[in-house]
Amino acid sequence: MRITTVIFAMMAAFTLSAAEEVNLIKNGNFAEGTKFWHVSPQVKHVAATGKDGKNFVVLTNQRSVRQLVAIEPDGIYELTFLIKGENIVAKDKSQGGRVIIRGGKRYARGTANADGSCMTGSFDWKQGKCTLKASYFKSPNLEITLWLAGDGKCCYTDVKFVKVGSEKKAQ
């Protein structure tokens, strides 16, 4: 009887943790092209080809794709993505390849650089990651924008936005 109770408790805990890790970004791997994404003109989708074997979106010169996601007011979220660049030239430090997270009048930036700076130059796939508290934005929705500000080519794939906790639990 005890073993059965322990097994059910473990299954319930696993189900709860798995439920929290649902990707709120639809089609973050671009397997369905740019479906679910709001796309600026001249954005290209590339089907899985070559050694990377990944679907991805290609942004050139001041282009972006974005998606709106609903969030819980006390949620803690993690954004991860893969980014690849080719000859990205920025006019200043605020430009380059980056992800902008906007809610209400506030925003945050996600990048694969450890210092948080925008991505420039040429580089193979790198993972970007940032953790965000919903309370900072004071908005029921966030707009996640994959962006290239500057010249060159920037590719994105494997975009994930998952709830990883609650501020209520953290206090």
N, C-alpha and C positions, 0 to 999 in steps of 0.2 A: 504494500500500500504506500509506504514512504517513498519507494523508488518511483512509483508512478507519479506521485505528487511532485517530486523533484524534477522529473522529466517534463511534466506539464509546465512547471514554473520556468524551466530553462527555455522551453519552446516559446512561452509567452514573452520572455525577455528578448529572445532573438527576434520575434515578430515585431516587437516594439522598436528595437534598434534598426531593423531593416526598413520599417515604415518611415522612420525619420530620414533615411538616406535615399529617398525618392528624388530623382533629378527633376527639378522644377522647370528646367529648360527643355522645351520640346525640340526634338531633332537636333540636339547639340553636336552630333557627329556628322551632320549633313548627309545622312544616308538617303534622305528624301529631297535632295537638292536644297533649296532655300525655303521649303515649306515651313510655315509658322514664324518666319523671320520677316521683318519689314526691311526692305532692301533699297539702298540708294542706287541711282542709275549706274550702269556699267560694272556691276558686281558679277563675278563669275563663280560658278560652282564647278568643282572638278571631281569627277567620279574616282573611285578607288583605282589607282593605277600605279605602276612602277613598284619600286622596292618598299616604299612607305606603306602601301596597301591601305591608305586612308582616303575617305572622302573629306574634302575641305572646301572652304570658301576663300576666294582670292580677292583681296582689296587692293586697289591701286589709287594713288594720288587723291587724298581727301574723300575716301569712300568709307561706308559703314554698313553694318547690318545690326538690327536691334530686336529685342524681344521683351515684352512686359511680363513680369511674374508677380503673383500675389504672395504676400508674406504675412506672417503672424507678428503682431506688435512686440512680443517679447522674445522673438526668435533670434538665435545666433546661426548664421549661415556661412557656408564655405563655398567660394567660387574657385573652380579650377578650369584650366584650359591649356591647350597646346598652341604655340605660336611659332611661325617660321618666317624669316625675313630675307628679302633680296634687295640689296642696294637702297635701303631706306635712308633718306636724307631728310633731316629736320632743320627748320630755320632757327629754332631755339629749343631749350630744354623741355618745354611743355609739349613738344610735338614728337611724333614717332608712332610706333605700334603700341596700342594699349587697350584695355577694356575700361569703359566708363560705367559706373553703377550710379544711377540717379534716382532719387526719390524725393518728392516735394521740392524744396529749394536747396537740398543738399546733394553732394555727390562724393564718390570715392573713386580711386583709380586702382586697377589691377594690372600687374606687369610681371614678367618673368625675371626681371633684374632684382637682385637682392636688396639694392638700395632704393627700389621703388621708381627708378627713372624709366622714361619711355624707351622702347626698343628701337635701336638704330643699327645701320650697317647690314651685313649679311650674316645669317646664322641658321643652323639646322633647327629642328623641332626642340623647343624648350617648354617646360611646364611653368605656367603662372599659377599663383595661388594667393588668395587673400580671405581673411575671415572678417565678417561684418555683423554688427549688431543692428537689428531692425530699429531699435529705439533711437539710434542716431539720425535716421532718415525721417522719422515721424510721418510715415506714409504707408498706406495699405498695399502699395505696389512699388516695385522697383523696375526701372528700365535698364536692361543689360545691353550695352552697345559695344560691339567689336569694331575697332576704329583704326584707321591709318590717317594720321594728320602729317602730311609731308609727301615727299615723292618716294617712289620705289614700289615694292610689292610686299604685301603682308598676307600670310595664310593663317587661318584658324581652324581648329577642329577639337573634338572631345570636350566641348564646353559643358560644365556641370555646375549646378547651383543647388546645394542640398542643405537642409536644416540639420545642424549638428548638435543643437542644444537649445536651452532656454535661459534667459537671464533670471527668471524666477528661481530656477534650480541652482544657478551659480551664486546667488546671494546668500 
